[in-house]
Amino acid sequence: MKDALELIDQLIEEHREVGEKSASLENAVNDIRLLSGLKEAGKTFARGGISQEEDLKNLAQIINIIATWLDKHFEREETALKPAVKKYGDRRTAAELDSLLFEHSDLRDRMLHVRKRVDELLGSSLEGARRDAAVRDLRVYINHSKKLLETHAARENHLLGEFRRKLKKAIKAKEKAS
């Protein structure tokens, strides 16, 4: 049971990191939007000549870091947390976890979609208003994905908190019985 408690604490900490990582993604995409607008206004960039292409490359790196991190995190929840909940939890907790784990495929798909859109922008010859519209669409999609991810993490944290309390109570009861 104590190993399950340690796992829960690690996953809750990782959920905090999700917020930090998704904030850096949102900032990167907002920088691209800002730079795109500045380009139209005067073909100059606010940050010492950094091009939109460089910002897109930076965004691609951030997305890859987040997607890799999320894959590892989701894998731990699916392979380590699920068995612990089945072993020590009740049916309601297991059903709630299954529902949350089901969302992982959608969140993975969203990251894949963002990667594809950034790659398309990097490899495209779109100019002017069409490119700006594509960047704007990407920004909206990323912001929505960020909100979904944060909501998902908050719901998991709530479930993990309840599960942690139940485990601690069971551990105390077991220690008293010994």
N, CA and C atoms as a LAMMPS dump frame, in Angstrom:
ITEM: TIMESTEP
0
ITEM: NUMBER OF ATOMS
534
ITEM: BOX BOUNDS ff ff ff
-5.0000000000000000e+02 5.0000000000000000e+02
-5.0000000000000000e+02 5.0000000000000000e+02
-5.0000000000000000e+02 5.0000000000000000e+02
ITEM: ATOMS id mol type element x y z
1 1 1 N 0.821 -1.205 0
2 1 2 C 0 0 0
3 1 3 C 0.857 1.258 0
4 2 1 N 1.98 1.188 0.723
5 2 2 C 2.834 2.369 0.793
6 2 3 C 3.435 2.709 -0.562
7 3 1 N 3.709 1.693 -1.378
8 3 2 C 4.219 1.966 -2.718
9 3 3 C 3.164 2.663 -3.566
10 4 1 N 1.905 2.33 -3.349
11 4 2 C 0.82 3.004 -4.065
12 4 3 C 0.732 4.464 -3.628
13 5 1 N 0.935 4.723 -2.345
14 5 2 C 0.94 6.11 -1.848
15 5 3 C 2.066 6.92 -2.49
16 6 1 N 3.251 6.318 -2.572
17 6 2 C 4.372 7.015 -3.207
18 6 3 C 4.068 7.321 -4.671
19 7 1 N 3.475 6.367 -5.366
20 7 2 C 3.097 6.57 -6.765
21 7 3 C 2.102 7.711 -6.9
22 8 1 N 1.114 7.743 -6.037
23 8 2 C 0.112 8.813 -6.064
24 8 3 C 0.781 10.163 -5.869
25 9 1 N 1.674 10.274 -4.899
26 9 2 C 2.371 11.542 -4.653
27 9 3 C 3.186 11.972 -5.876
28 10 1 N 3.838 11.013 -6.533
29 10 2 C 4.616 11.338 -7.735
30 10 3 C 3.706 11.821 -8.862
31 11 1 N 2.584 11.164 -9.048
32 11 2 C 1.668 11.547 -10.121
33 11 3 C 1.051 12.918 -9.863
34 12 1 N 0.725 13.212 -8.617
35 12 2 C 0.189 14.538 -8.29
36 12 3 C 1.227 15.61 -8.598
37 13 1 N 2.487 15.346 -8.272
38 13 2 C 3.563 16.294 -8.594
39 13 3 C 3.693 16.463 -10.107
40 14 1 N 3.571 15.381 -10.84
41 14 2 C 3.642 15.47 -12.299
42 14 3 C 2.481 16.283 -12.86
43 15 1 N 1.32 16.21 -12.242
44 15 2 C 0.189 17.018 -12.696
45 15 3 C 0.487 18.507 -12.535
46 16 1 N 1.208 18.854 -11.477
47 16 2 C 1.608 20.249 -11.299
48 16 3 C 2.519 20.665 -12.456
49 17 1 N 3.405 19.751 -12.837
50 17 2 C 4.314 20.035 -13.943
51 17 3 C 3.57 20.208 -15.263
52 18 1 N 2.445 19.502 -15.428
53 18 2 C 1.641 19.646 -16.65
54 18 3 C 1.252 21.103 -16.836
55 19 1 N 0.823 21.735 -15.763
56 19 2 C 0.435 23.149 -15.843
57 19 3 C 1.587 24.035 -16.269
58 20 1 N 2.763 23.776 -15.726
59 20 2 C 3.935 24.57 -16.093
60 20 3 C 4.317 24.357 -17.553
61 21 1 N 4.309 23.104 -18.003
62 21 2 C 4.703 22.798 -19.378
63 21 3 C 3.682 23.34 -20.372
64 22 1 N 2.402 23.224 -20.058
65 22 2 C 1.399 23.721 -20.987
66 22 3 C 1.406 25.244 -21.035
67 23 1 N 1.803 25.894 -19.954
68 23 2 C 1.923 27.351 -19.971
69 23 3 C 3.046 27.784 -20.911
70 24 1 N 4.146 27.036 -20.937
71 24 2 C 5.235 27.393 -21.857
72 24 3 C 4.805 27.198 -23.301
73 25 1 N 3.976 26.19 -23.559
74 25 2 C 3.451 25.98 -24.904
75 25 3 C 2.54 27.131 -25.304
76 26 1 N 1.663 27.541 -24.415
77 26 2 C 0.761 28.651 -24.709
78 26 3 C 1.555 29.93 -24.953
79 27 1 N 2.58 30.179 -24.156
80 27 2 C 3.404 31.378 -24.352
81 27 3 C 4.094 31.357 -25.707
82 28 1 N 4.592 30.202 -26.113
83 28 2 C 5.278 30.097 -27.4
84 28 3 C 4.334 30.392 -28.546
85 29 1 N 3.132 29.841 -28.502
86 29 2 C 2.19 30.08 -29.599
87 29 3 C 1.703 31.522 -29.585
88 30 1 N 1.578 32.126 -28.432
89 30 2 C 1.19 33.534 -28.372
90 30 3 C 2.305 34.431 -28.903
91 31 1 N 3.568 34.056 -28.68
92 31 2 C 4.689 34.813 -29.242
93 31 3 C 4.639 34.789 -30.76
94 32 1 N 4.29 33.638 -31.334
95 32 2 C 4.194 33.533 -32.794
96 32 3 C 3.108 34.467 -33.305
97 33 1 N 1.972 34.503 -32.633
98 33 2 C 0.877 35.387 -33.05
99 33 3 C 1.324 36.842 -32.984
100 34 1 N 1.998 37.203 -31.915
101 34 2 C 2.491 38.566 -31.758
102 34 3 C 3.457 38.905 -32.875
103 35 1 N 4.391 38.016 -33.136
104 35 2 C 5.376 38.271 -34.179
105 35 3 C 4.742 38.35 -35.555
106 36 1 N 3.734 37.537 -35.78
107 36 2 C 3.043 37.58 -37.064
108 36 3 C 2.379 38.932 -37.262
109 37 1 N 1.745 39.44 -36.228
110 37 2 C 1.111 40.755 -36.313
111 37 3 C 2.129 41.859 -36.514
112 38 1 N 3.25 41.752 -35.834
113 38 2 C 4.299 42.758 -35.996
114 38 3 C 4.879 42.721 -37.411
115 39 1 N 4.967 41.542 -37.99
116 39 2 C 5.49 41.407 -39.347
117 39 3 C 4.6 42.168 -40.324
118 40 1 N 3.312 42.001 -40.169
119 40 2 C 2.373 42.699 -41.037
120 40 3 C 2.476 44.215 -40.831
121 41 1 N 2.692 44.632 -39.614
122 41 2 C 2.739 46.066 -39.314
123 41 3 C 3.991 46.742 -39.823
124 42 1 N 5.085 46.024 -39.95
125 42 2 C 6.272 46.723 -40.396
126 42 3 C 7.41 45.838 -40.827
127 43 1 N 7.146 44.541 -40.986
128 43 2 C 8.18 43.597 -41.406
129 43 3 C 9.386 43.626 -40.465
130 44 1 N 9.156 43.994 -39.225
131 44 2 C 10.221 43.962 -38.226
132 44 3 C 9.767 43.096 -37.066
133 45 1 N 10.701 42.611 -36.324
134 45 2 C 10.381 41.751 -35.199
135 45 3 C 10.844 42.398 -33.906
136 46 1 N 10.055 42.17 -32.876
137 46 2 C 10.304 42.799 -31.587
138 46 3 C 11.513 42.216 -30.87
139 47 1 N 11.888 40.997 -31.218
140 47 2 C 12.948 40.352 -30.441
141 47 3 C 14.22 40.219 -31.264
142 48 1 N 14.753 41.294 -31.729
143 48 2 C 16.065 41.297 -32.351
144 48 3 C 16.188 40.459 -33.61
145 49 1 N 15.177 40.477 -34.441
146 49 2 C 15.281 39.825 -35.733
147 49 3 C 14.963 38.34 -35.734
148 50 1 N 14.377 37.834 -34.69
149 50 2 C 13.992 36.432 -34.669
150 50 3 C 12.839 36.244 -35.644
151 51 1 N 12.943 35.246 -36.486
152 51 2 C 11.902 35.033 -37.49
153 51 3 C 10.791 34.164 -36.948
154 52 1 N 9.655 34.244 -37.633
155 52 2 C 8.528 33.407 -37.257
156 52 3 C 8.904 31.937 -37.414
157 53 1 N 9.718 31.635 -38.408
158 53 2 C 10.145 30.252 -38.607
159 53 3 C 10.931 29.746 -37.405
160 54 1 N 11.789 30.572 -36.852
161 54 2 C 12.536 30.174 -35.657
162 54 3 C 11.588 29.951 -34.49
163 55 1 N 10.572 30.799 -34.375
164 55 2 C 9.592 30.618 -33.308
165 55 3 C 8.8 29.332 -33.51
166 56 1 N 8.466 29.014 -34.747
167 56 2 C 7.772 27.757 -35.019
168 56 3 C 8.652 26.559 -34.678
169 57 1 N 9.944 26.66 -34.971
170 57 2 C 10.871 25.579 -34.606
171 57 3 C 10.941 25.429 -33.091
172 58 1 N 10.949 26.549 -32.382
173 58 2 C 10.943 26.526 -30.92
174 58 3 C 9.65 25.884 -30.412
175 59 1 N 8.545 26.247 -31.028
176 59 2 C 7.261 25.666 -30.654
177 59 3 C 7.276 24.157 -30.89
178 60 1 N 7.84 23.733 -32.012
179 60 2 C 7.927 22.3 -32.312
180 60 3 C 8.738 21.575 -31.244
181 61 1 N 9.822 22.181 -30.784
182 61 2 C 10.632 21.56 -29.721
183 61 3 C 9.837 21.461 -28.422
184 62 1 N 9.122 22.516 -28.09
185 62 2 C 8.318 22.517 -26.864
186 62 3 C 7.245 21.433 -26.946
187 63 1 N 6.595 21.331 -28.097
188 63 2 C 5.558 20.319 -28.281
189 63 3 C 6.15 18.927 -28.129
190 64 1 N 7.306 18.693 -28.722
191 64 2 C 7.943 17.379 -28.606
192 64 3 C 8.296 17.047 -27.162
193 65 1 N 8.791 18.022 -26.433
194 65 2 C 9.125 17.813 -25.019
195 65 3 C 7.862 17.469 -24.228
196 66 1 N 6.811 18.244 -24.439
197 66 2 C 5.563 18.01 -23.706
198 66 3 C 4.953 16.666 -24.086
199 67 1 N 4.915 16.365 -25.377
200 67 2 C 4.311 15.108 -25.823
201 67 3 C 5.071 13.909 -25.27
202 68 1 N 6.384 13.972 -25.273
203 68 2 C 7.198 12.881 -24.73
204 68 3 C 6.95 12.726 -23.238
205 69 1 N 6.916 13.843 -22.538
206 69 2 C 6.672 13.824 -21.103
207 69 3 C 5.28 13.259 -20.815
208 70 1 N 4.267 13.726 -21.569
209 70 2 C 2.902 13.237 -21.359
210 70 3 C 2.802 11.735 -21.613
211 71 1 N 3.457 11.267 -22.675
212 71 2 C 3.424 9.834 -22.966
213 71 3 C 3.96 9.023 -21.791
214 72 1 N 5.061 9.455 -21.213
215 72 2 C 5.64 8.751 -20.061
216 72 3 C 4.697 8.806 -18.854
217 73 1 N 4.127 9.981 -18.627
218 73 2 C 3.211 10.159 -17.499
219 73 3 C 1.964 9.284 -17.68
220 74 1 N 1.37 9.349 -18.854
221 74 2 C 0.181 8.546 -19.124
222 74 3 C 0.479 7.059 -18.996
223 75 1 N 1.645 6.661 -19.482
224 75 2 C 2.045 5.255 -19.402
225 75 3 C 2.123 4.795 -17.946
226 76 1 N 2.663 5.638 -17.079
227 76 2 C 2.755 5.292 -15.648
228 76 3 C 1.359 5.161 -15.037
229 77 1 N 0.473 6.063 -15.414
230 77 2 C -0.886 5.978 -14.876
231 77 3 C -1.582 4.708 -15.367
232 78 1 N -1.345 4.366 -16.62
233 78 2 C -2.021 3.212 -17.214
234 78 3 C -1.429 1.879 -16.751
235 79 1 N -0.131 1.857 -16.49
236 79 2 C 0.509 0.58 -16.148
237 79 3 C 0.809 0.415 -14.655
238 80 1 N 0.966 1.488 -13.926
239 80 2 C 1.285 1.377 -12.497
240 80 3 C 0.098 1.767 -11.608
241 81 1 N -0.574 2.859 -11.955
242 81 2 C -1.673 3.322 -11.112
243 81 3 C -2.901 2.412 -11.24
244 82 1 N -3.227 2.027 -12.449
245 82 2 C -4.422 1.215 -12.65
246 82 3 C -4.384 -0.08 -11.836
247 83 1 N -3.265 -0.831 -11.861
248 83 2 C -3.223 -2.039 -11.015
249 83 3 C -3.34 -1.73 -9.519
250 84 1 N -2.76 -0.623 -9.083
251 84 2 C -2.845 -0.25 -7.662
252 84 3 C -4.297 0.057 -7.284
253 85 1 N -5.012 0.741 -8.165
254 85 2 C -6.418 1.051 -7.886
255 85 3 C -7.246 -0.225 -7.882
256 86 1 N -6.945 -1.121 -8.803
257 86 2 C -7.688 -2.399 -8.827
258 86 3 C -7.42 -3.205 -7.552
259 87 1 N -6.186 -3.141 -7.07
260 87 2 C -5.817 -3.926 -5.891
261 87 3 C -6.358 -3.31 -4.597
262 88 1 N -6.244 -1.982 -4.455
263 88 2 C -6.564 -1.352 -3.182
264 88 3 C -7.816 -0.476 -3.206
265 89 1 N -8.339 -0.187 -4.383
266 89 2 C -9.476 0.723 -4.483
267 89 3 C -10.803 -0.014 -4.546
268 90 1 N -11.859 0.781 -4.633
269 90 2 C -13.188 0.201 -4.784
270 90 3 C -13.634 0.336 -6.247
271 91 1 N -14.824 -0.185 -6.544
272 91 2 C -15.312 -0.162 -7.932
273 91 3 C -15.514 1.251 -8.455
274 92 1 N -16.001 2.148 -7.607
275 92 2 C -16.233 3.527 -8.04
276 92 3 C -14.922 4.202 -8.431
277 93 1 N -13.9 4.019 -7.628
278 93 2 C -12.59 4.609 -7.912
279 93 3 C -12.018 4.021 -9.2
280 94 1 N -12.149 2.713 -9.365
281 94 2 C -11.651 2.058 -10.585
282 94 3 C -12.395 2.562 -11.819
283 95 1 N -13.71 2.744 -11.713
284 95 2 C -14.507 3.236 -12.85
285 95 3 C -14.132 4.677 -13.199
286 96 1 N -13.937 5.51 -12.179
287 96 2 C -13.524 6.896 -12.425
288 96 3 C -12.153 6.949 -13.081
289 97 1 N -11.25 6.11 -12.61
290 97 2 C -9.922 6.076 -13.213
291 97 3 C -10.001 5.614 -14.66
292 98 1 N -10.782 4.59 -14.937
293 98 2 C -10.932 4.118 -16.317
294 98 3 C -11.443 5.233 -17.226
295 99 1 N -12.366 6.011 -16.724
296 99 2 C -12.899 7.141 -17.494
297 99 3 C -11.806 8.165 -17.792
298 100 1 N -10.996 8.449 -16.8
299 100 2 C -9.905 9.403 -16.99
300 100 3 C -8.834 8.853 -17.926
301 101 1 N -8.532 7.577 -17.804
302 101 2 C -7.531 6.967 -18.674
303 101 3 C -8.004 6.951 -20.121
304 102 1 N -9.29 6.858 -20.331
305 102 2 C -9.856 6.892 -21.675
306 102 3 C -9.552 8.233 -22.359
307 103 1 N -9.471 9.3 -21.571
308 103 2 C -9.181 10.628 -22.124
309 103 3 C -7.751 10.739 -22.649
310 104 1 N -6.868 9.873 -22.212
311 104 2 C -5.471 9.938 -22.633
312 104 3 C -5.335 9.86 -24.15
313 105 1 N -6.126 9.011 -24.786
314 105 2 C -5.992 8.881 -26.246
315 105 3 C -6.366 10.187 -26.941
316 106 1 N -7.387 10.875 -26.455
317 106 2 C -7.758 12.158 -27.046
318 106 3 C -6.654 13.194 -26.844
319 107 1 N -6.074 13.218 -25.649
320 107 2 C -5.007 14.184 -25.373
321 107 3 C -3.758 13.868 -26.199
322 108 1 N -3.448 12.6 -26.37
323 108 2 C -2.331 12.217 -27.242
324 108 3 C -2.606 12.643 -28.687
325 109 1 N -3.838 12.404 -29.135
326 109 2 C -4.214 12.799 -30.499
327 109 3 C -4.098 14.308 -30.697
328 110 1 N -4.447 15.063 -29.68
329 110 2 C -4.35 16.526 -29.773
330 110 3 C -2.887 16.954 -29.931
331 111 1 N -2.004 16.326 -29.182
332 111 2 C -0.587 16.677 -29.308
333 111 3 C -0.075 16.306 -30.702
334 112 1 N -0.499 15.173 -31.206
335 112 2 C -0.11 14.762 -32.55
336 112 3 C -0.632 15.758 -33.589
337 113 1 N -1.863 16.198 -33.413
338 113 2 C -2.449 17.177 -34.327
339 113 3 C -1.645 18.49 -34.316
340 114 1 N -1.266 18.937 -33.131
341 114 2 C -0.473 20.169 -33.02
342 114 3 C 0.869 19.991 -33.726
343 115 1 N 1.511 18.851 -33.497
344 115 2 C 2.793 18.575 -34.169
345 115 3 C 2.629 18.667 -35.688
346 116 1 N 1.581 18.05 -36.21
347 116 2 C 1.353 18.06 -37.658
348 116 3 C 1.117 19.473 -38.176
349 117 1 N 0.332 20.27 -37.445
350 117 2 C 0.047 21.641 -37.896
351 117 3 C 1.318 22.49 -37.898
352 118 1 N 2.152 22.316 -36.88
353 118 2 C 3.404 23.078 -36.839
354 118 3 C 4.311 22.643 -37.987
355 119 1 N 4.416 21.346 -38.21
356 119 2 C 5.228 20.847 -39.325
357 119 3 C 4.713 21.385 -40.657
358 120 1 N 3.399 21.443 -40.809
359 120 2 C 2.824 21.99 -42.036
360 120 3 C 3.183 23.459 -42.201
361 121 1 N 3.112 24.204 -41.121
362 121 2 C 3.468 25.629 -41.185
363 121 3 C 4.95 25.803 -41.517
364 122 1 N 5.783 24.96 -40.934
365 122 2 C 7.218 25.052 -41.215
366 122 3 C 7.53 24.703 -42.664
367 123 1 N 6.78 23.786 -43.235
368 123 2 C 7.068 23.339 -44.589
369 123 3 C 6.21 23.995 -45.657
370 124 1 N 5.351 24.92 -45.257
371 124 2 C 4.421 25.487 -46.234
372 124 3 C 4.948 26.767 -46.857
373 125 1 N 4.304 27.109 -47.932
374 125 2 C 4.624 28.37 -48.606
375 125 3 C 3.49 29.368 -48.423
376 126 1 N 2.665 29.147 -47.395
377 126 2 C 1.574 30.086 -47.129
378 126 3 C 2.155 31.452 -46.795
379 127 1 N 1.524 32.469 -47.287
380 127 2 C 1.977 33.84 -47.028
381 127 3 C 0.824 34.677 -46.509
382 128 1 N 1.178 35.769 -45.878
383 128 2 C 0.22 36.799 -45.485
384 128 3 C -0.935 36.298 -44.645
385 129 1 N -2.14 36.658 -45.111
386 129 2 C -3.353 36.397 -44.343
387 129 3 C -3.615 34.899 -44.163
388 130 1 N -3.286 34.085 -45.15
389 130 2 C -3.519 32.642 -45.031
390 130 3 C -2.63 32.037 -43.946
391 131 1 N -1.382 32.469 -43.915
392 131 2 C -0.461 31.964 -42.892
393 131 3 C -0.889 32.459 -41.512
394 132 1 N -1.262 33.72 -41.437
395 132 2 C -1.72 34.274 -40.162
396 132 3 C -2.957 33.534 -39.66
397 133 1 N -3.866 33.189 -40.565
398 133 2 C -5.069 32.448 -40.185
399 133 3 C -4.692 31.063 -39.673
400 134 1 N -3.739 30.407 -40.327
401 134 2 C -3.298 29.076 -39.894
402 134 3 C -2.66 29.152 -38.506
403 135 1 N -1.854 30.177 -38.269
404 135 2 C -1.231 30.36 -36.951
405 135 3 C -2.301 30.647 -35.907
406 136 1 N -3.271 31.474 -36.254
407 136 2 C -4.362 31.802 -35.332
408 136 3 C -5.167 30.539 -34.979
409 137 1 N -5.478 29.732 -35.99
410 137 2 C -6.198 28.478 -35.741
411 137 3 C -5.399 27.562 -34.822
412 138 1 N -4.107 27.479 -35.056
413 138 2 C -3.237 26.656 -34.219
414 138 3 C -3.253 27.166 -32.782
415 139 1 N -3.189 28.464 -32.631
416 139 2 C -3.197 29.065 -31.294
417 139 3 C -4.474 28.714 -30.547
418 140 1 N -5.618 28.827 -31.22
419 140 2 C -6.894 28.504 -30.59
420 140 3 C -6.924 27.028 -30.192
421 141 1 N -6.452 26.17 -31.079
422 141 2 C -6.439 24.736 -30.816
423 141 3 C -5.538 24.405 -29.632
424 142 1 N -4.371 25.019 -29.587
425 142 2 C -3.448 24.78 -28.474
426 142 3 C -4.041 25.286 -27.161
427 143 1 N -4.636 26.466 -27.177
428 143 2 C -5.227 26.997 -25.95
429 143 3 C -6.348 26.1 -25.442
430 144 1 N -7.162 25.58 -26.362
431 144 2 C -8.239 24.676 -25.954
432 144 3 C -7.655 23.364 -25.414
433 145 1 N -6.639 22.854 -26.085
434 145 2 C -5.986 21.624 -25.631
435 145 3 C -5.388 21.814 -24.246
436 146 1 N -4.793 22.973 -24.013
437 146 2 C -4.212 23.281 -22.705
438 146 3 C -5.289 23.242 -21.629
439 147 1 N -6.441 23.826 -21.91
440 147 2 C -7.538 23.819 -20.934
441 147 3 C -8.032 22.399 -20.67
442 148 1 N -8.147 21.601 -21.733
443 148 2 C -8.564 20.206 -21.556
444 148 3 C -7.557 19.441 -20.707
445 149 1 N -6.286 19.656 -20.964
446 149 2 C -5.235 18.976 -20.214
447 149 3 C -5.247 19.392 -18.745
448 150 1 N -5.417 20.676 -18.493
449 150 2 C -5.461 21.156 -17.106
450 150 3 C -6.683 20.613 -16.376
451 151 1 N -7.821 20.566 -17.054
452 151 2 C -9.036 20.009 -16.451
453 151 3 C -8.848 18.527 -16.147
454 152 1 N -8.252 17.817 -17.095
455 152 2 C -7.975 16.396 -16.91
456 152 3 C -7.077 16.182 -15.688
457 153 1 N -6.011 16.953 -15.602
458 153 2 C -5.077 16.818 -14.479
459 153 3 C -5.769 17.139 -13.153
460 154 1 N -6.627 18.149 -13.138
461 154 2 C -7.336 18.507 -11.909
462 154 3 C -8.281 17.385 -11.482
463 155 1 N -8.964 16.779 -12.436
464 155 2 C -9.868 15.667 -12.123
465 155 3 C -9.072 14.461 -11.612
466 156 1 N -7.928 14.198 -12.229
467 156 2 C -7.079 13.099 -11.742
468 156 3 C -6.565 13.401 -10.344
469 157 1 N -6.158 14.64 -10.103
470 157 2 C -5.68 15.008 -8.77
471 157 3 C -6.762 14.783 -7.718
472 158 1 N -7.986 15.128 -8.052
473 158 2 C -9.097 14.926 -7.11
474 158 3 C -9.254 13.436 -6.802
475 159 1 N -9.248 12.617 -7.849
476 159 2 C -9.372 11.175 -7.667
477 159 3 C -8.195 10.616 -6.859
478 160 1 N -6.985 11.064 -7.194
479 160 2 C -5.798 10.585 -6.481
480 160 3 C -5.819 11.009 -5.018
481 161 1 N -6.3 12.209 -4.748
482 161 2 C -6.409 12.675 -3.366
483 161 3 C -7.355 11.813 -2.555
484 162 1 N -8.503 11.481 -3.146
485 162 2 C -9.456 10.603 -2.457
486 162 3 C -8.857 9.214 -2.231
487 163 1 N -8.203 8.7 -3.265
488 163 2 C -7.59 7.376 -3.169
489 163 3 C -6.487 7.361 -2.112
490 164 1 N -5.704 8.428 -2.064
491 164 2 C -4.648 8.538 -1.061
492 164 3 C -5.229 8.503 0.352
493 165 1 N -6.31 9.254 0.583
494 165 2 C -6.943 9.26 1.916
495 165 3 C -7.421 7.856 2.298
496 166 1 N -8.022 7.142 1.344
497 166 2 C -8.499 5.786 1.62
498 166 3 C -7.33 4.845 1.945
499 167 1 N -6.253 4.99 1.199
500 167 2 C -5.082 4.145 1.463
501 167 3 C -4.48 4.425 2.83
502 168 1 N -4.347 5.703 3.177
503 168 2 C -3.788 6.051 4.487
504 168 3 C -4.658 5.501 5.608
505 169 1 N -5.963 5.599 5.418
506 169 2 C -6.887 5.08 6.424
507 169 3 C -6.723 3.561 6.545
508 170 1 N -6.583 2.872 5.426
509 170 2 C -6.396 1.415 5.439
510 170 3 C -5.067 1.037 6.081
511 171 1 N -4.025 1.809 5.822
512 171 2 C -2.713 1.539 6.42
513 171 3 C -2.778 1.706 7.932
514 172 1 N -3.429 2.777 8.399
515 172 2 C -3.568 2.994 9.844
516 172 3 C -4.351 1.874 10.495
517 173 1 N -5.413 1.441 9.832
518 173 2 C -6.233 0.349 10.383
519 173 3 C -5.413 -0.945 10.451
520 174 1 N -4.613 -1.173 9.448
521 174 2 C -3.775 -2.375 9.408
522 174 3 C -2.714 -2.328 10.516
523 175 1 N -2.121 -1.129 10.714
524 175 2 C -1.102 -0.973 11.766
525 175 3 C -1.697 -1.164 13.154
526 176 1 N -2.936 -0.682 13.363
527 176 2 C -3.6 -0.839 14.662
528 176 3 C -3.92 -2.305 14.932
529 177 1 N -4.256 -3.025 13.853
530 177 2 C -4.603 -4.436 13.997
531 177 3 C -3.366 -5.297 14.304
532 178 1 N -2.201 -4.799 13.943
533 178 2 C -0.963 -5.581 14.153
534 178 3 C -0.49 -5.542 15.574
